[in-house]
């Protein structure tokens, strides 16, 4: 009974005017109770007008304070209407209890919405399935007809969020699949694993807040003609370091320990002027050879609304590729913007340099569009 009354309350509150009279709500509540036979003798005695003395007193009490009763009913209904979604999201067991006892209420508190439009782009649920403790979800992005934003690969730039309204824990990630030019759709697959051994199949919610729609890849040769250029060194605090050459004597002498003020490891890099660089570009700013090291410095710009990176390697005449012995990264400030830079080191004898060409494989994700896309769905 509660389920049906609640649905009616929801519909009436949503469709009627903002002001509802006491008499209207009281009349609706009484009619709803009278219509439900599960209240047995009490309902029967109301129908026939033969209330017992105790029940008659209760009815007189209701009649004496109609405004009070109406206010209480309205507060309860509104409290349920506003509080149930919050409870379902924050109390793990609540959703399961509601599913077992009043499953019909789910469509009222968390309605299924398999498509959503924002900023001229539509997010669609394409497919969802479960296999044991894993789930695969396929979504797509397409233009809504007001602009041409989706024309190839897109990137959600880590601005997506997937959550479940149950108490189960799900982990996973997503990746771009392909762009279908005929349908004008960019497809993503989301892979999930339930850490509880089972999988929640009801009311999964997927949110996206930013798309990078100008995505391109390229491979370019980096000239080695000016490797005799000489640059001074400057000390920087590193944000990252990778490679297998940290213990090489040619490289270890560039490293510096952190200090009490900044515990991050320090490093000596080429002192290349970057003050005039565009913070929204990526460019190789210096290539030099000294002390048995081929050094390559890369300016990556800021990452506020774009992602730029490059894999740099040497290639011999047979096509074999040699990757850096060490790569370090740090940050600087250019034109009021925080930018990222990297420096790569190849340990290679000078007489062997003529056997190699230097290459960069670049990836640029730009064309930021911010929106609020949200879909809610069941996994089948």
FENTA-V330373 format. One record per pair of residues at least 4 apart in sequence whose ideal C-beta (glycine too) atoms are under 7 Angstrom apart, sorted by the first residue. I is the first residue (numbers start at 0). J is the second residue. D is the distance in Angstrom with one decimal. If there is no record, write none. Layout:
i=I j=J d=D
i=I j=J d=D
//
This chain:
i=0 j=4 d=6.2
i=0 j=35 d=4.5
i=0 j=37 d=5.6
i=1 j=5 d=5.9
i=2 j=6 d=6.5
i=2 j=101 d=4.6
i=2 j=103 d=5.3
i=2 j=104 d=5.8
i=3 j=7 d=6.5
i=4 j=8 d=6.3
i=4 j=31 d=5.0
i=5 j=9 d=6.3
i=5 j=79 d=6.3
i=5 j=104 d=6.5
i=6 j=10 d=6.4
i=6 j=107 d=6.2
i=7 j=11 d=6.1
i=7 j=31 d=6.5
i=8 j=12 d=6.1
i=8 j=76 d=4.3
i=9 j=13 d=6.2
i=9 j=80 d=6.1
i=9 j=107 d=5.4
i=10 j=14 d=6.0
i=11 j=15 d=5.5
i=11 j=27 d=7.0
i=12 j=80 d=6.9
i=15 j=19 d=6.1
i=19 j=23 d=5.4
i=19 j=24 d=5.7
i=21 j=25 d=6.0
i=21 j=65 d=5.5
i=21 j=66 d=5.2
i=21 j=69 d=4.2
i=22 j=26 d=6.0
i=23 j=27 d=6.4
i=24 j=28 d=6.3
i=24 j=69 d=4.8
i=24 j=72 d=6.1
i=24 j=73 d=6.1
i=25 j=29 d=6.3
i=25 j=65 d=5.5
i=25 j=68 d=6.6
i=25 j=69 d=5.2
i=26 j=30 d=6.3
i=27 j=31 d=6.2
i=28 j=32 d=6.5
i=28 j=72 d=5.5
i=29 j=33 d=6.2
i=30 j=34 d=6.3
i=32 j=38 d=6.5
i=32 j=42 d=6.9
i=33 j=42 d=6.2
i=33 j=45 d=6.1
i=33 j=46 d=6.6
i=35 j=42 d=6.8
i=36 j=42 d=6.2
i=38 j=42 d=4.1
i=39 j=43 d=6.9
i=40 j=44 d=6.0
i=41 j=45 d=6.7
i=41 j=54 d=6.8
i=42 j=46 d=6.4
i=43 j=47 d=6.4
i=44 j=49 d=5.2
i=44 j=50 d=5.1
i=44 j=51 d=6.9
i=44 j=54 d=6.5
i=45 j=50 d=6.9
i=50 j=54 d=4.2
i=50 j=55 d=4.3
i=50 j=58 d=6.1
i=51 j=55 d=6.7
i=52 j=56 d=6.7
i=53 j=57 d=6.8
i=54 j=58 d=6.4
i=55 j=59 d=6.3
i=56 j=60 d=6.4
i=57 j=61 d=6.8
i=58 j=62 d=6.4
i=59 j=63 d=6.2
i=60 j=64 d=6.8
i=61 j=68 d=5.5
i=64 j=68 d=5.9
i=65 j=69 d=5.9
i=66 j=70 d=6.2
i=67 j=71 d=6.5
i=68 j=72 d=6.4
i=69 j=73 d=6.2
i=70 j=74 d=6.2
i=71 j=75 d=6.3
i=72 j=76 d=6.3
i=73 j=77 d=6.1
i=74 j=78 d=5.8
i=75 j=79 d=6.5
i=76 j=80 d=6.2
i=77 j=81 d=6.0
i=78 j=82 d=5.2
i=79 j=83 d=5.6
i=82 j=86 d=5.8
i=83 j=87 d=6.2
i=83 j=108 d=4.7
i=84 j=88 d=6.3
i=84 j=108 d=5.1
i=84 j=109 d=6.4
i=85 j=89 d=6.1
i=86 j=90 d=5.1
i=86 j=93 d=4.7
i=87 j=93 d=5.2
i=87 j=94 d=4.8
i=87 j=97 d=6.8
i=87 j=108 d=6.4
i=87 j=109 d=6.8
i=87 j=164 d=5.0
i=88 j=164 d=6.2
i=91 j=165 d=6.8
i=91 j=166 d=2.7
i=92 j=96 d=6.0
i=92 j=166 d=6.1
i=93 j=97 d=6.3
i=94 j=98 d=6.2
i=94 j=164 d=4.7
i=94 j=165 d=5.1
i=95 j=99 d=6.5
i=95 j=165 d=6.3
i=96 j=100 d=6.1
i=97 j=101 d=5.7
i=97 j=104 d=6.1
i=97 j=105 d=6.9
i=98 j=102 d=5.4
i=98 j=105 d=7.0
i=98 j=201 d=6.6
i=104 j=108 d=6.0
i=105 j=109 d=6.1
i=105 j=201 d=6.9
i=105 j=202 d=6.7
i=106 j=110 d=5.5
i=109 j=164 d=6.4
i=109 j=202 d=4.8
i=109 j=375 d=6.0
i=110 j=375 d=6.8
i=111 j=375 d=5.6
i=111 j=376 d=6.0
i=111 j=377 d=6.6
i=112 j=374 d=5.6
i=112 j=375 d=4.9
i=113 j=123 d=6.9
i=113 j=124 d=4.2
i=113 j=374 d=5.7
i=113 j=376 d=5.3
i=114 j=121 d=6.0
i=114 j=122 d=6.7
i=114 j=123 d=4.9
i=114 j=124 d=7.0
i=114 j=374 d=6.6
i=115 j=122 d=5.1
i=115 j=372 d=5.0
i=115 j=373 d=5.4
i=115 j=374 d=5.5
i=116 j=121 d=4.7
i=116 j=143 d=5.2
i=117 j=370 d=3.4
i=117 j=371 d=5.2
i=117 j=372 d=5.1
i=118 j=368 d=5.3
i=118 j=369 d=6.8
i=118 j=370 d=3.6
i=119 j=142 d=6.5
i=119 j=143 d=5.5
i=119 j=145 d=4.7
i=119 j=146 d=4.5
i=119 j=148 d=5.8
i=120 j=140 d=5.6
i=120 j=142 d=6.4
i=120 j=143 d=6.4
i=120 j=148 d=5.5
i=120 j=149 d=6.5
i=120 j=210 d=6.7
i=120 j=368 d=6.7
i=120 j=370 d=6.6
i=121 j=141 d=5.3
i=121 j=143 d=5.0
i=122 j=138 d=6.3
i=122 j=140 d=5.9
i=122 j=207 d=6.2
i=122 j=372 d=4.0
i=122 j=374 d=5.9
i=123 j=138 d=6.4
i=123 j=139 d=4.9
i=123 j=141 d=6.9
i=124 j=138 d=5.8
i=124 j=374 d=5.3
i=124 j=376 d=5.0
i=125 j=137 d=4.2
i=125 j=138 d=6.1
i=125 j=139 d=5.3
i=126 j=137 d=4.3
i=127 j=134 d=6.9
i=127 j=136 d=4.7
i=127 j=376 d=6.1
i=127 j=378 d=4.5
i=127 j=379 d=6.5
i=128 j=135 d=5.7
i=128 j=378 d=6.8
i=128 j=379 d=6.5
i=129 j=134 d=5.1
i=129 j=198 d=5.2
i=129 j=200 d=6.3
i=129 j=378 d=5.4
i=132 j=192 d=6.1
i=132 j=193 d=4.5
i=132 j=196 d=5.7
i=132 j=197 d=6.7
i=132 j=198 d=5.9
i=133 j=191 d=6.6
i=133 j=192 d=5.5
i=134 j=191 d=4.3
i=134 j=198 d=5.9
i=134 j=378 d=5.5
i=135 j=188 d=6.4
i=135 j=190 d=6.1
i=136 j=189 d=4.1
i=137 j=186 d=6.4
i=137 j=188 d=5.6
i=138 j=187 d=5.3
i=138 j=189 d=6.9
i=138 j=205 d=6.7
i=139 j=184 d=4.3
i=139 j=185 d=6.4
i=139 j=186 d=5.0
i=140 j=149 d=5.5
i=140 j=153 d=5.8
i=140 j=184 d=7.0
i=140 j=185 d=4.8
i=140 j=210 d=6.7
i=141 j=149 d=5.6
i=141 j=183 d=5.3
i=141 j=184 d=4.7
i=142 j=146 d=6.2
i=142 j=147 d=6.2
i=142 j=148 d=5.7
i=142 j=149 d=5.2
i=142 j=183 d=6.0
i=148 j=212 d=5.0
i=148 j=368 d=6.0
i=149 j=153 d=6.4
i=149 j=183 d=6.0
i=149 j=185 d=5.3
i=149 j=212 d=6.6
i=151 j=178 d=5.0
i=151 j=214 d=6.4
i=152 j=175 d=5.7
i=152 j=178 d=5.9
i=152 j=185 d=6.6
i=152 j=214 d=4.2
i=153 j=175 d=7.0
i=153 j=185 d=4.6
i=153 j=210 d=5.2
i=153 j=211 d=6.4
i=153 j=212 d=5.2
i=153 j=214 d=6.4
i=154 j=175 d=6.9
i=154 j=211 d=4.1
i=154 j=214 d=5.7
i=154 j=306 d=6.8
i=154 j=364 d=4.4
i=155 j=159 d=4.6
i=155 j=173 d=7.0
i=155 j=207 d=5.6
i=155 j=210 d=6.3
i=156 j=209 d=5.4
i=156 j=211 d=5.1
i=156 j=306 d=6.3
i=156 j=364 d=6.7
i=158 j=207 d=6.2
i=158 j=208 d=4.3
i=158 j=209 d=4.0
i=159 j=173 d=6.5
i=159 j=205 d=7.0
i=159 j=206 d=6.7
i=159 j=207 d=4.8
i=160 j=206 d=4.7
i=161 j=189 d=6.5
i=161 j=203 d=6.7
i=161 j=205 d=5.1
i=162 j=204 d=5.2
i=163 j=167 d=6.2
i=163 j=169 d=5.7
i=163 j=199 d=4.5
i=163 j=203 d=5.7
i=164 j=202 d=4.7
i=165 j=199 d=4.0
i=167 j=193 d=5.7
i=167 j=195 d=4.5
i=167 j=197 d=6.9
i=167 j=199 d=4.7
i=168 j=194 d=4.4
i=168 j=195 d=6.1
i=169 j=191 d=4.9
i=169 j=192 d=7.0
i=169 j=193 d=5.5
i=170 j=192 d=5.5
i=170 j=194 d=6.2
i=171 j=189 d=6.4
i=171 j=190 d=4.9
i=171 j=191 d=3.8
i=171 j=192 d=5.8
i=172 j=190 d=6.4
i=173 j=187 d=5.2
i=173 j=188 d=6.4
i=173 j=189 d=4.2
i=174 j=187 d=6.8
i=174 j=188 d=6.1
i=175 j=187 d=5.7
i=176 j=186 d=4.2
i=176 j=187 d=6.3
i=176 j=188 d=5.4
i=177 j=186 d=5.6
i=178 j=185 d=4.9
i=179 j=184 d=4.8
i=193 j=197 d=6.1
i=193 j=198 d=4.3
i=200 j=377 d=6.0
i=200 j=378 d=4.6
i=201 j=377 d=5.4
i=202 j=375 d=5.9
i=202 j=377 d=6.7
i=203 j=376 d=5.8
i=203 j=378 d=6.0
i=204 j=373 d=6.7
i=204 j=375 d=5.0
i=205 j=374 d=5.3
i=206 j=372 d=6.8
i=206 j=373 d=4.8
i=207 j=372 d=4.3
i=208 j=369 d=6.6
i=208 j=371 d=6.4
i=209 j=367 d=6.1
i=209 j=369 d=5.0
i=210 j=368 d=4.9
i=211 j=305 d=6.7
i=211 j=306 d=6.8
i=211 j=364 d=4.2
i=211 j=365 d=6.1
i=211 j=366 d=5.9
i=211 j=367 d=5.7
i=212 j=366 d=4.1
i=212 j=368 d=5.8
i=213 j=365 d=4.5
i=213 j=366 d=2.9
i=214 j=364 d=5.0
i=215 j=363 d=5.4
i=216 j=361 d=6.9
i=216 j=362 d=5.4
i=217 j=361 d=5.0
i=218 j=358 d=6.4
i=218 j=360 d=5.0
i=219 j=359 d=5.6
i=219 j=361 d=7.0
i=220 j=356 d=5.9
i=220 j=357 d=6.9
i=220 j=358 d=5.7
i=221 j=283 d=5.6
i=221 j=286 d=6.4
i=221 j=295 d=7.0
i=221 j=357 d=4.3
i=221 j=358 d=6.6
i=221 j=359 d=5.5
i=223 j=286 d=6.6
i=223 j=352 d=7.0
i=223 j=357 d=5.6
i=225 j=286 d=6.6
i=226 j=286 d=5.5
i=226 j=287 d=5.8
i=226 j=288 d=4.3
i=228 j=287 d=5.2
i=230 j=269 d=4.0
i=230 j=270 d=5.7
i=230 j=271 d=6.1
i=230 j=285 d=6.1
i=230 j=287 d=5.9
i=231 j=270 d=4.3
i=232 j=267 d=4.3
i=232 j=268 d=6.9
i=232 j=269 d=6.8
i=232 j=270 d=6.0
i=233 j=267 d=7.0
i=233 j=268 d=6.3
i=233 j=270 d=4.2
i=234 j=255 d=6.2
i=234 j=265 d=5.4
i=234 j=267 d=5.7
i=235 j=265 d=6.8
i=235 j=266 d=5.9
i=235 j=268 d=5.6
i=235 j=329 d=4.1
i=236 j=261 d=5.1
i=236 j=263 d=4.4
i=236 j=265 d=5.7
i=236 j=329 d=6.4
i=237 j=263 d=5.8
i=237 j=264 d=5.2
i=237 j=265 d=6.9
i=237 j=266 d=5.4
i=237 j=327 d=5.4
i=237 j=328 d=6.6
i=237 j=329 d=5.5
i=238 j=328 d=5.1
i=238 j=329 d=5.8
i=238 j=330 d=6.1
i=239 j=328 d=4.3
i=240 j=264 d=6.9
i=240 j=327 d=5.0
i=241 j=326 d=5.2
i=242 j=323 d=5.7
i=242 j=324 d=5.4
i=242 j=325 d=3.9
i=242 j=326 d=5.4
i=243 j=324 d=6.4
i=244 j=250 d=4.9
i=244 j=324 d=3.1
i=244 j=325 d=4.3
i=244 j=344 d=6.7
i=244 j=346 d=6.2
i=245 j=250 d=6.4
i=245 j=251 d=6.6
i=245 j=325 d=6.3
i=246 j=251 d=6.3
i=247 j=251 d=6.4
i=247 j=324 d=6.3
i=247 j=346 d=5.8
i=248 j=252 d=6.6
i=249 j=290 d=6.2
i=249 j=291 d=5.1
i=249 j=292 d=5.6
i=249 j=346 d=5.8
i=250 j=324 d=6.6
i=250 j=325 d=5.2
i=250 j=344 d=5.9
i=253 j=266 d=5.7
i=253 j=267 d=4.7
i=254 j=264 d=6.5
i=254 j=266 d=5.7
i=255 j=265 d=3.4
i=255 j=266 d=6.4
i=256 j=264 d=6.6
i=256 j=265 d=6.8
i=257 j=261 d=5.8
i=257 j=262 d=4.1
i=257 j=263 d=5.1
i=257 j=264 d=5.5
i=257 j=265 d=6.4
i=266 j=327 d=5.1
i=268 j=296 d=6.9
i=268 j=327 d=7.0
i=268 j=342 d=4.8
i=269 j=285 d=5.3
i=269 j=287 d=6.4
i=269 j=294 d=6.0
i=269 j=296 d=5.4
i=269 j=342 d=6.7
i=271 j=284 d=5.0
i=271 j=285 d=4.5
i=271 j=296 d=5.5
i=273 j=284 d=6.4
i=273 j=298 d=5.9
i=273 j=331 d=6.5
i=273 j=333 d=5.8
i=274 j=333 d=6.3
i=276 j=280 d=6.8
i=276 j=298 d=5.5
i=276 j=333 d=5.5
i=278 j=300 d=5.2
i=278 j=301 d=4.7
i=278 j=333 d=5.3
i=278 j=334 d=5.7
i=278 j=336 d=4.0
i=278 j=338 d=5.4
i=279 j=300 d=5.4
i=279 j=301 d=6.7
i=279 j=305 d=6.6
i=280 j=300 d=5.4
i=281 j=298 d=6.6
i=281 j=299 d=5.3
i=281 j=300 d=5.8
i=281 j=307 d=4.0
i=281 j=309 d=6.7
i=281 j=361 d=6.6
i=281 j=363 d=6.6
i=282 j=298 d=5.1
i=283 j=295 d=6.4
i=283 j=297 d=5.6
i=283 j=359 d=6.7
i=284 j=296 d=5.0
i=284 j=298 d=4.9
i=285 j=296 d=4.3
i=286 j=295 d=5.3
i=287 j=294 d=5.0
i=288 j=293 d=5.2
i=288 j=349 d=6.6
i=288 j=352 d=6.8
i=291 j=346 d=6.5
i=291 j=348 d=7.0
i=292 j=344 d=5.2
i=292 j=345 d=6.9
i=292 j=346 d=6.4
i=293 j=345 d=4.2
i=293 j=347 d=5.6
i=293 j=352 d=7.0
i=294 j=342 d=6.3
i=294 j=344 d=5.9
i=295 j=311 d=5.5
i=295 j=342 d=7.0
i=295 j=343 d=4.5
i=296 j=340 d=6.6
i=296 j=342 d=4.9
i=297 j=309 d=5.9
i=297 j=340 d=6.7
i=297 j=341 d=4.7
i=298 j=338 d=7.0
i=298 j=340 d=5.6
i=299 j=307 d=5.0
i=299 j=308 d=6.7
i=299 j=339 d=4.4
i=299 j=340 d=6.5
i=299 j=341 d=6.5
i=300 j=307 d=5.9
i=300 j=338 d=5.5
i=301 j=336 d=4.8
i=301 j=337 d=6.1
i=301 j=338 d=5.3
i=302 j=306 d=6.2
i=302 j=339 d=6.7
i=304 j=367 d=3.5
i=305 j=364 d=6.1
i=305 j=365 d=4.2
i=305 j=367 d=6.6
i=306 j=364 d=4.2
i=307 j=363 d=5.2
i=308 j=362 d=5.5
i=309 j=359 d=4.7
i=309 j=360 d=6.5
i=309 j=361 d=4.5
i=310 j=360 d=4.5
i=311 j=323 d=6.6
i=311 j=343 d=5.1
i=311 j=359 d=5.0
i=312 j=320 d=4.7
i=312 j=321 d=6.2
i=312 j=322 d=5.0
i=312 j=358 d=5.8
i=313 j=321 d=4.4
i=313 j=345 d=6.0
i=313 j=355 d=4.3
i=313 j=357 d=5.9
i=314 j=318 d=6.4
i=314 j=319 d=6.9
i=314 j=320 d=5.3
i=314 j=355 d=6.5
i=314 j=356 d=5.4
i=314 j=358 d=5.7
i=315 j=319 d=5.0
i=315 j=354 d=5.5
i=315 j=355 d=5.8
i=316 j=354 d=6.8
i=321 j=345 d=6.9
i=323 j=343 d=4.2
i=323 j=344 d=5.8
i=323 j=345 d=5.7
i=324 j=344 d=5.6
i=324 j=345 d=6.2
i=324 j=346 d=4.8
i=325 j=344 d=4.5
i=326 j=341 d=6.1
i=326 j=343 d=4.9
i=327 j=341 d=6.8
i=327 j=342 d=5.4
i=328 j=339 d=6.4
i=328 j=340 d=7.0
i=328 j=341 d=4.6
i=329 j=340 d=5.9
i=330 j=337 d=5.7
i=330 j=338 d=6.7
i=330 j=339 d=5.7
i=331 j=338 d=5.6
i=331 j=340 d=6.0
i=332 j=336 d=6.9
i=332 j=337 d=6.0
i=333 j=338 d=4.9
i=347 j=351 d=5.5
i=347 j=352 d=6.3
//
